[in-house]
């Protein structure tokens, strides 16, 4: 199972496709934002 990668907007938290340069929700610049995996955003089980 492949994890999907996305850019997490630092302003609003929107998950954006990797190719976008601006957040689709709030238009924040995403050019310096790293790609993250879905598992990074999931709460850790204890």
PDBQT receptor file of N, H, CA, C and O in Angstrom, charges set to zero:
ATOM      1  N   UNK A   1       0.842  -1.184   0.000  1.00  0.00    +0.000 N 
ATOM      2  CA  UNK A   1       0.000   0.000   0.000  1.00  0.00    +0.000 C 
ATOM      3  C   UNK A   1       0.881   1.238   0.000  1.00  0.00    +0.000 C 
ATOM      4  O   UNK A   1       1.712   1.415   0.891  1.00  0.00    +0.000 OA
ATOM      5  N   UNK A   2       0.700   2.094  -0.997  1.00  0.00    +0.000 N 
ATOM      6  H   UNK A   2       0.025   1.951  -1.720  1.00  0.00    +0.000 HD
ATOM      7  CA  UNK A   2       1.488   3.318  -1.103  1.00  0.00    +0.000 C 
ATOM      8  C   UNK A   2       0.805   4.444  -0.339  1.00  0.00    +0.000 C 
ATOM      9  O   UNK A   2      -0.405   4.649  -0.437  1.00  0.00    +0.000 OA
ATOM     10  N   UNK A   3       1.598   5.147   0.405  1.00  0.00    +0.000 N 
ATOM     11  H   UNK A   3       2.580   4.980   0.485  1.00  0.00    +0.000 HD
ATOM     12  CA  UNK A   3       1.067   6.303   1.123  1.00  0.00    +0.000 C 
ATOM     13  C   UNK A   3       1.023   7.484   0.166  1.00  0.00    +0.000 C 
ATOM     14  O   UNK A   3       1.938   7.678  -0.634  1.00  0.00    +0.000 OA
ATOM     15  N   UNK A   4      -0.037   8.268   0.252  1.00  0.00    +0.000 N 
ATOM     16  H   UNK A   4      -0.781   8.111   0.902  1.00  0.00    +0.000 HD
ATOM     17  CA  UNK A   4      -0.099   9.431  -0.617  1.00  0.00    +0.000 C 
ATOM     18  C   UNK A   4       0.651  10.583   0.041  1.00  0.00    +0.000 C 
ATOM     19  O   UNK A   4       0.577  10.783   1.253  1.00  0.00    +0.000 OA
ATOM     20  N   UNK A   5       1.364  11.325  -0.772  1.00  0.00    +0.000 N 
ATOM     21  H   UNK A   5       1.424  11.162  -1.757  1.00  0.00    +0.000 HD
ATOM     22  CA  UNK A   5       2.120  12.472  -0.295  1.00  0.00    +0.000 C 
ATOM     23  C   UNK A   5       1.354  13.740  -0.631  1.00  0.00    +0.000 C 
ATOM     24  O   UNK A   5       0.639  13.805  -1.631  1.00  0.00    +0.000 OA
ATOM     25  N   UNK A   6       1.513  14.735   0.209  1.00  0.00    +0.000 N 
ATOM     26  H   UNK A   6       2.094  14.683   1.022  1.00  0.00    +0.000 HD
ATOM     27  CA  UNK A   6       0.829  16.001   0.001  1.00  0.00    +0.000 C 
ATOM     28  C   UNK A   6       1.607  17.115   0.676  1.00  0.00    +0.000 C 
ATOM     29  O   UNK A   6       2.523  16.865   1.460  1.00  0.00    +0.000 OA
ATOM     30  N   UNK A   7       1.234  18.347   0.365  1.00  0.00    +0.000 N 
ATOM     31  H   UNK A   7       0.490  18.550  -0.272  1.00  0.00    +0.000 HD
ATOM     32  CA  UNK A   7       1.793  19.512   1.039  1.00  0.00    +0.000 C 
ATOM     33  C   UNK A   7       0.768  19.982   2.057  1.00  0.00    +0.000 C 
ATOM     34  O   UNK A   7      -0.380  20.261   1.712  1.00  0.00    +0.000 OA
ATOM     35  N   UNK A   8       1.184  20.068   3.301  1.00  0.00    +0.000 N 
ATOM     36  H   UNK A   8       2.117  19.841   3.581  1.00  0.00    +0.000 HD
ATOM     37  CA  UNK A   8       0.314  20.516   4.379  1.00  0.00    +0.000 C 
ATOM     38  C   UNK A   8       0.481  22.029   4.518  1.00  0.00    +0.000 C 
ATOM     39  O   UNK A   8       1.570  22.508   4.834  1.00  0.00    +0.000 OA
ATOM     40  N   UNK A   9      -0.586  22.774   4.286  1.00  0.00    +0.000 N 
ATOM     41  H   UNK A   9      -1.471  22.385   4.029  1.00  0.00    +0.000 HD
ATOM     42  CA  UNK A   9      -0.525  24.231   4.350  1.00  0.00    +0.000 C 
ATOM     43  C   UNK A   9      -0.204  24.673   5.782  1.00  0.00    +0.000 C 
ATOM     44  O   UNK A   9      -0.888  24.271   6.723  1.00  0.00    +0.000 OA
ATOM     45  N   UNK A  10       0.838  25.503   5.948  1.00  0.00    +0.000 N 
ATOM     46  H   UNK A  10       1.394  25.830   5.183  1.00  0.00    +0.000 HD
ATOM     47  CA  UNK A  10       1.197  25.972   7.287  1.00  0.00    +0.000 C 
ATOM     48  C   UNK A  10       0.204  26.972   7.856  1.00  0.00    +0.000 C 
ATOM     49  O   UNK A  10       0.179  27.198   9.066  1.00  0.00    +0.000 OA
ATOM     50  N   UNK A  11      -0.618  27.576   6.999  1.00  0.00    +0.000 N 
ATOM     51  H   UNK A  11      -0.598  27.392   6.017  1.00  0.00    +0.000 HD
ATOM     52  CA  UNK A  11      -1.574  28.586   7.453  1.00  0.00    +0.000 C 
ATOM     53  C   UNK A  11      -2.914  27.993   7.873  1.00  0.00    +0.000 C 
ATOM     54  O   UNK A  11      -3.459  28.357   8.915  1.00  0.00    +0.000 OA
ATOM     55  N   UNK A  12      -3.449  27.067   7.053  1.00  0.00    +0.000 N 
ATOM     56  H   UNK A  12      -3.006  26.770   6.206  1.00  0.00    +0.000 HD
ATOM     57  CA  UNK A  12      -4.806  26.574   7.328  1.00  0.00    +0.000 C 
ATOM     58  C   UNK A  12      -4.887  25.065   7.552  1.00  0.00    +0.000 C 
ATOM     59  O   UNK A  12      -5.928  24.559   7.972  1.00  0.00    +0.000 OA
ATOM     60  N   UNK A  13      -3.796  24.339   7.276  1.00  0.00    +0.000 N 
ATOM     61  H   UNK A  13      -2.950  24.750   6.935  1.00  0.00    +0.000 HD
ATOM     62  CA  UNK A  13      -3.797  22.893   7.490  1.00  0.00    +0.000 C 
ATOM     63  C   UNK A  13      -4.372  22.073   6.348  1.00  0.00    +0.000 C 
ATOM     64  O   UNK A  13      -4.519  20.858   6.479  1.00  0.00    +0.000 OA
ATOM     65  N   UNK A  14      -4.696  22.699   5.249  1.00  0.00    +0.000 N 
ATOM     66  H   UNK A  14      -4.577  23.686   5.142  1.00  0.00    +0.000 HD
ATOM     67  CA  UNK A  14      -5.259  21.998   4.081  1.00  0.00    +0.000 C 
ATOM     68  C   UNK A  14      -4.232  21.032   3.500  1.00  0.00    +0.000 C 
ATOM     69  O   UNK A  14      -3.042  21.345   3.450  1.00  0.00    +0.000 OA
ATOM     70  N   UNK A  15      -4.688  19.859   3.061  1.00  0.00    +0.000 N 
ATOM     71  H   UNK A  15      -5.654  19.604   3.103  1.00  0.00    +0.000 HD
ATOM     72  CA  UNK A  15      -3.835  18.891   2.367  1.00  0.00    +0.000 C 
ATOM     73  C   UNK A  15      -3.905  19.223   0.884  1.00  0.00    +0.000 C 
ATOM     74  O   UNK A  15      -4.972  19.141   0.276  1.00  0.00    +0.000 OA
ATOM     75  N   UNK A  16      -2.764  19.598   0.297  1.00  0.00    +0.000 N 
ATOM     76  H   UNK A  16      -1.897  19.664   0.791  1.00  0.00    +0.000 HD
ATOM     77  CA  UNK A  16      -2.700  20.010  -1.101  1.00  0.00    +0.000 C 
ATOM     78  C   UNK A  16      -1.909  19.011  -1.930  1.00  0.00    +0.000 C 
ATOM     79  O   UNK A  16      -0.954  18.417  -1.429  1.00  0.00    +0.000 OA
ATOM     80  N   UNK A  17      -2.289  18.811  -3.193  1.00  0.00    +0.000 N 
ATOM     81  H   UNK A  17      -3.064  19.293  -3.600  1.00  0.00    +0.000 HD
ATOM     82  CA  UNK A  17      -1.519  17.940  -4.081  1.00  0.00    +0.000 C 
ATOM     83  C   UNK A  17      -0.079  18.448  -4.198  1.00  0.00    +0.000 C 
ATOM     84  O   UNK A  17       0.160  19.651  -4.099  1.00  0.00    +0.000 OA
ATOM     85  N   UNK A  18       0.880  17.543  -4.408  1.00  0.00    +0.000 N 
ATOM     86  H   UNK A  18       0.686  16.565  -4.488  1.00  0.00    +0.000 HD
ATOM     87  CA  UNK A  18       2.299  17.916  -4.444  1.00  0.00    +0.000 C 
ATOM     88  C   UNK A  18       2.667  18.972  -5.480  1.00  0.00    +0.000 C 
ATOM     89  O   UNK A  18       3.607  19.737  -5.264  1.00  0.00    +0.000 OA
ATOM     90  N   UNK A  19       1.953  19.033  -6.590  1.00  0.00    +0.000 N 
ATOM     91  H   UNK A  19       1.189  18.412  -6.766  1.00  0.00    +0.000 HD
ATOM     92  CA  UNK A  19       2.323  19.950  -7.663  1.00  0.00    +0.000 C 
ATOM     93  C   UNK A  19       1.864  21.389  -7.436  1.00  0.00    +0.000 C 
ATOM     94  O   UNK A  19       2.317  22.294  -8.137  1.00  0.00    +0.000 OA
ATOM     95  N   UNK A  20       0.981  21.616  -6.477  1.00  0.00    +0.000 N 
ATOM     96  H   UNK A  20       0.613  20.881  -5.907  1.00  0.00    +0.000 HD
ATOM     97  CA  UNK A  20       0.466  22.971  -6.278  1.00  0.00    +0.000 C 
ATOM     98  C   UNK A  20       1.508  23.891  -5.660  1.00  0.00    +0.000 C 
ATOM     99  O   UNK A  20       2.286  23.482  -4.798  1.00  0.00    +0.000 OA
ATOM    100  N   UNK A  21       1.511  25.143  -6.116  1.00  0.00    +0.000 N 
ATOM    101  H   UNK A  21       0.879  25.475  -6.816  1.00  0.00    +0.000 HD
ATOM    102  CA  UNK A  21       2.417  26.155  -5.580  1.00  0.00    +0.000 C 
ATOM    103  C   UNK A  21       1.703  27.071  -4.594  1.00  0.00    +0.000 C 
ATOM    104  O   UNK A  21       2.347  27.792  -3.832  1.00  0.00    +0.000 OA
ATOM    105  N   UNK A  22       0.365  27.043  -4.610  1.00  0.00    +0.000 N 
ATOM    106  H   UNK A  22      -0.158  26.458  -5.229  1.00  0.00    +0.000 HD
ATOM    107  CA  UNK A  22      -0.442  27.815  -3.670  1.00  0.00    +0.000 C 
ATOM    108  C   UNK A  22      -1.495  26.904  -3.069  1.00  0.00    +0.000 C 
ATOM    109  O   UNK A  22      -1.994  26.000  -3.739  1.00  0.00    +0.000 OA
ATOM    110  N   UNK A  23      -1.839  27.136  -1.807  1.00  0.00    +0.000 N 
ATOM    111  H   UNK A  23      -1.434  27.871  -1.262  1.00  0.00    +0.000 HD
ATOM    112  CA  UNK A  23      -2.874  26.352  -1.142  1.00  0.00    +0.000 C 
ATOM    113  C   UNK A  23      -4.200  26.524  -1.868  1.00  0.00    +0.000 C 
ATOM    114  O   UNK A  23      -4.592  27.643  -2.199  1.00  0.00    +0.000 OA
ATOM    115  N   UNK A  24      -4.889  25.415  -2.114  1.00  0.00    +0.000 N 
ATOM    116  H   UNK A  24      -4.570  24.506  -1.845  1.00  0.00    +0.000 HD
ATOM    117  CA  UNK A  24      -6.177  25.471  -2.808  1.00  0.00    +0.000 C 
ATOM    118  C   UNK A  24      -7.267  26.090  -1.935  1.00  0.00    +0.000 C 
ATOM    119  O   UNK A  24      -8.316  26.483  -2.446  1.00  0.00    +0.000 OA
ATOM    120  N   UNK A  25      -7.032  26.181  -0.629  1.00  0.00    +0.000 N 
ATOM    121  H   UNK A  25      -6.180  25.862  -0.214  1.00  0.00    +0.000 HD
ATOM    122  CA  UNK A  25      -8.020  26.738   0.289  1.00  0.00    +0.000 C 
ATOM    123  C   UNK A  25      -7.792  28.223   0.564  1.00  0.00    +0.000 C 
ATOM    124  O   UNK A  25      -8.709  29.033   0.424  1.00  0.00    +0.000 OA
ATOM    125  N   UNK A  26      -6.561  28.577   0.957  1.00  0.00    +0.000 N 
ATOM    126  H   UNK A  26      -5.816  27.918   1.071  1.00  0.00    +0.000 HD
ATOM    127  CA  UNK A  26      -6.315  29.961   1.397  1.00  0.00    +0.000 C 
ATOM    128  C   UNK A  26      -5.279  30.703   0.553  1.00  0.00    +0.000 C 
ATOM    129  O   UNK A  26      -4.966  31.859   0.840  1.00  0.00    +0.000 OA
ATOM    130  N   UNK A  27      -4.745  30.055  -0.480  1.00  0.00    +0.000 N 
ATOM    131  H   UNK A  27      -4.999  29.116  -0.713  1.00  0.00    +0.000 HD
ATOM    132  CA  UNK A  27      -3.789  30.639  -1.419  1.00  0.00    +0.000 C 
ATOM    133  C   UNK A  27      -2.437  31.008  -0.806  1.00  0.00    +0.000 C 
ATOM    134  O   UNK A  27      -1.728  31.856  -1.347  1.00  0.00    +0.000 OA
ATOM    135  N   UNK A  28      -2.074  30.381   0.316  1.00  0.00    +0.000 N 
ATOM    136  H   UNK A  28      -2.650  29.692   0.755  1.00  0.00    +0.000 HD
ATOM    137  CA  UNK A  28      -0.755  30.583   0.900  1.00  0.00    +0.000 C 
ATOM    138  C   UNK A  28       0.300  29.970  -0.013  1.00  0.00    +0.000 C 
ATOM    139  O   UNK A  28       0.071  28.911  -0.597  1.00  0.00    +0.000 OA
ATOM    140  N   UNK A  29       1.448  30.621  -0.143  1.00  0.00    +0.000 N 
ATOM    141  H   UNK A  29       1.634  31.481   0.331  1.00  0.00    +0.000 HD
ATOM    142  CA  UNK A  29       2.551  30.128  -0.963  1.00  0.00    +0.000 C 
ATOM    143  C   UNK A  29       3.089  28.817  -0.388  1.00  0.00    +0.000 C 
ATOM    144  O   UNK A  29       3.450  28.754   0.788  1.00  0.00    +0.000 OA
ATOM    145  N   UNK A  30       3.144  27.773  -1.215  1.00  0.00    +0.000 N 
ATOM    146  H   UNK A  30       2.851  27.824  -2.170  1.00  0.00    +0.000 HD
ATOM    147  CA  UNK A  30       3.612  26.458  -0.776  1.00  0.00    +0.000 C 
ATOM    148  C   UNK A  30       4.948  26.070  -1.406  1.00  0.00    +0.000 C 
ATOM    149  O   UNK A  30       5.348  24.908  -1.321  1.00  0.00    +0.000 OA
ATOM    150  N   UNK A  31       5.645  27.014  -2.034  1.00  0.00    +0.000 N 
ATOM    151  H   UNK A  31       5.321  27.957  -2.103  1.00  0.00    +0.000 HD
ATOM    152  CA  UNK A  31       6.873  26.655  -2.748  1.00  0.00    +0.000 C 
ATOM    153  C   UNK A  31       7.957  26.108  -1.832  1.00  0.00    +0.000 C 
ATOM    154  O   UNK A  31       8.766  25.297  -2.283  1.00  0.00    +0.000 OA
ATOM    155  N   UNK A  32       8.010  26.510  -0.574  1.00  0.00    +0.000 N 
ATOM    156  H   UNK A  32       7.352  27.169  -0.208  1.00  0.00    +0.000 HD
ATOM    157  CA  UNK A  32       9.018  26.003   0.345  1.00  0.00    +0.000 C 
ATOM    158  C   UNK A  32       8.529  24.909   1.268  1.00  0.00    +0.000 C 
ATOM    159  O   UNK A  32       9.247  24.492   2.177  1.00  0.00    +0.000 OA
ATOM    160  N   UNK A  33       7.298  24.435   1.043  1.00  0.00    +0.000 N 
ATOM    161  H   UNK A  33       6.714  24.774   0.305  1.00  0.00    +0.000 HD
ATOM    162  CA  UNK A  33       6.699  23.431   1.924  1.00  0.00    +0.000 C 
ATOM    163  C   UNK A  33       7.102  22.034   1.456  1.00  0.00    +0.000 C 
ATOM    164  O   UNK A  33       6.989  21.714   0.273  1.00  0.00    +0.000 OA
ATOM    165  N   UNK A  34       7.572  21.206   2.388  1.00  0.00    +0.000 N 
ATOM    166  H   UNK A  34       7.664  21.467   3.349  1.00  0.00    +0.000 HD
ATOM    167  CA  UNK A  34       7.977  19.834   2.058  1.00  0.00    +0.000 C 
ATOM    168  C   UNK A  34       6.764  18.925   1.909  1.00  0.00    +0.000 C 
ATOM    169  O   UNK A  34       5.704  19.166   2.487  1.00  0.00    +0.000 OA
ATOM    170  N   UNK A  35       6.954  17.869   1.112  1.00  0.00    +0.000 N 
ATOM    171  H   UNK A  35       7.815  17.674   0.642  1.00  0.00    +0.000 HD
ATOM    172  CA  UNK A  35       5.922  16.847   0.995  1.00  0.00    +0.000 C 
ATOM    173  C   UNK A  35       5.919  16.002   2.258  1.00  0.00    +0.000 C 
ATOM    174  O   UNK A  35       6.977  15.700   2.808  1.00  0.00    +0.000 OA
ATOM    175  N   UNK A  36       4.739  15.621   2.717  1.00  0.00    +0.000 N 
ATOM    176  H   UNK A  36       3.879  15.866   2.270  1.00  0.00    +0.000 HD
ATOM    177  CA  UNK A  36       4.613  14.744   3.875  1.00  0.00    +0.000 C 
ATOM    178  C   UNK A  36       3.745  13.546   3.513  1.00  0.00    +0.000 C 
ATOM    179  O   UNK A  36       2.969  13.596   2.558  1.00  0.00    +0.000 OA
ATOM    180  N   UNK A  37       3.881  12.469   4.283  1.00  0.00    +0.000 N 
ATOM    181  H   UNK A  37       4.511  12.428   5.058  1.00  0.00    +0.000 HD
ATOM    182  CA  UNK A  37       3.074  11.258   4.105  1.00  0.00    +0.000 C 
ATOM    183  C   UNK A  37       1.876  11.309   5.037  1.00  0.00    +0.000 C 
ATOM    184  O   UNK A  37       1.890  12.024   6.039  1.00  0.00    +0.000 OA
ATOM    185  N   UNK A  38       0.841  10.550   4.706  1.00  0.00    +0.000 N 
ATOM    186  H   UNK A  38       0.829   9.969   3.892  1.00  0.00    +0.000 HD
ATOM    187  CA  UNK A  38      -0.360  10.478   5.540  1.00  0.00    +0.000 C 
ATOM    188  C   UNK A  38      -0.039  10.028   6.958  1.00  0.00    +0.000 C 
ATOM    189  O   UNK A  38      -0.649  10.515   7.909  1.00  0.00    +0.000 OA
ATOM    190  N   UNK A  39       0.913   9.101   7.118  1.00  0.00    +0.000 N 
ATOM    191  H   UNK A  39       1.408   8.705   6.345  1.00  0.00    +0.000 HD
ATOM    192  CA  UNK A  39       1.192   8.572   8.454  1.00  0.00    +0.000 C 
ATOM    193  C   UNK A  39       1.783   9.613   9.398  1.00  0.00    +0.000 C 
ATOM    194  O   UNK A  39       1.700   9.442  10.615  1.00  0.00    +0.000 OA
ATOM    195  N   UNK A  40       2.367  10.669   8.886  1.00  0.00    +0.000 N 
ATOM    196  H   UNK A  40       2.433  10.808   7.898  1.00  0.00    +0.000 HD
ATOM    197  CA  UNK A  40       2.912  11.738   9.727  1.00  0.00    +0.000 C 
ATOM    198  C   UNK A  40       1.783  12.484  10.447  1.00  0.00    +0.000 C 
ATOM    199  O   UNK A  40       1.959  12.956  11.570  1.00  0.00    +0.000 OA
ATOM    200  N   UNK A  41       0.641  12.583   9.797  1.00  0.00    +0.000 N 
ATOM    201  H   UNK A  41       0.498  12.199   8.885  1.00  0.00    +0.000 HD
ATOM    202  CA  UNK A  41      -0.489  13.330  10.354  1.00  0.00    +0.000 C 
ATOM    203  C   UNK A  41      -1.406  12.491  11.253  1.00  0.00    +0.000 C 
ATOM    204  O   UNK A  41      -2.312  13.027  11.890  1.00  0.00    +0.000 OA
ATOM    205  N   UNK A  42      -1.173  11.201  11.300  1.00  0.00    +0.000 N 
ATOM    206  H   UNK A  42      -0.436  10.765  10.782  1.00  0.00    +0.000 HD
ATOM    207  CA  UNK A  42      -2.026  10.325  12.105  1.00  0.00    +0.000 C 
ATOM    208  C   UNK A  42      -1.538  10.308  13.550  1.00  0.00    +0.000 C 
ATOM    209  O   UNK A  42      -0.329  10.312  13.786  1.00  0.00    +0.000 OA
ATOM    210  N   UNK A  43      -2.443  10.291  14.515  1.00  0.00    +0.000 N 
ATOM    211  H   UNK A  43      -3.424  10.288  14.323  1.00  0.00    +0.000 HD
ATOM    212  CA  UNK A  43      -2.028  10.165  15.912  1.00  0.00    +0.000 C 
ATOM    213  C   UNK A  43      -1.313   8.846  16.150  1.00  0.00    +0.000 C 
ATOM    214  O   UNK A  43      -1.695   7.819  15.589  1.00  0.00    +0.000 OA
ATOM    215  N   UNK A  44      -0.294   8.868  16.967  1.00  0.00    +0.000 N 
ATOM    216  H   UNK A  44       0.016   9.702  17.423  1.00  0.00    +0.000 HD
ATOM    217  CA  UNK A  44       0.472   7.661  17.244  1.00  0.00    +0.000 C 
ATOM    218  C   UNK A  44      -0.264   6.778  18.241  1.00  0.00    +0.000 C 
ATOM    219  O   UNK A  44      -0.733   7.257  19.274  1.00  0.00    +0.000 OA
ATOM    220  N   UNK A  45      -0.364   5.487  17.932  1.00  0.00    +0.000 N 
ATOM    221  H   UNK A  45       0.017   5.098  17.093  1.00  0.00    +0.000 HD
ATOM    222  CA  UNK A  45      -0.995   4.529  18.839  1.00  0.00    +0.000 C 
ATOM    223  C   UNK A  45      -0.015   4.178  19.954  1.00  0.00    +0.000 C 
ATOM    224  O   UNK A  45       1.189   4.071  19.719  1.00  0.00    +0.000 OA
ATOM    225  N   UNK A  46      -0.527   4.001  21.154  1.00  0.00    +0.000 N 
ATOM    226  H   UNK A  46      -1.504   4.088  21.346  1.00  0.00    +0.000 HD
ATOM    227  CA  UNK A  46       0.351   3.654  22.293  1.00  0.00    +0.000 C 
ATOM    228  C   UNK A  46       0.072   2.264  22.771  1.00  0.00    +0.000 C 
ATOM    229  O   UNK A  46       0.708   1.797  23.716  1.00  0.00    +0.000 OA
TER     230      UNK A  46
